[in-house]
């Protein structure tokens, strides 16, 4: 399968203009990316431009900080699904994880998952792995699985360093096929993208400005 089918093209920069967002979505559709992951206000445009294409509409929830109450996150999920989102990348409250409040972490993830799965919408849980200890990365993976998440995801790309092989190794070894793993943050060349896929990663979150260059590298390889 070609690389684009593993990519969530992500025009998430908050200062992008409407024309820039439209162009990024159209490029994701042209390249047949798996999804285009947009800010919530851009869901209707993405739905319009992705109609009858191979590219799904994804959005972010409580992005990038993850500090909204669980009930608000659930309401956000329902609202975005009404707009037409087919996948939701939710930011978990990693402050709660770092505080060891695992029951609260699981409850907020489960609230979003239950709402989403009632409408066959995929949920990816974003960790901000660079801010967690190795044992916390493993624990959050387990908690996400227990809550029913479809994917665990390394980072928002807005905080800390890019995704590392060690973070992905911990997530993949902990998940053991019980959920999928998405690498996101700092993927700017074909070599890195291929390395992560070879490790067993199922999806790649890549900034929309980097997608065309990476796919051009793939074509030359």
Secondary structure, 3 states (H helix, E strand, C coil): CCHHHHEEEECCCCCCCHHHHHHHHHHHHHCCCCEEEECHHHHHHHHHHHCCCCCEEEEEECCCCCCCCHHHHHHHHHHHHHHCCCEEEEECCHHHHHCCCHHHHHHHHHHHHHHHHCCCCEEEEECCHHHCCHHHHHHHHHHHHHCCCCEEECCCCCCCCCCCHHHHHHHHHHHCCCCEEEEECCCCCHHHHHHHHHHCCCEEEEEHHHHHHHHHHHHHC
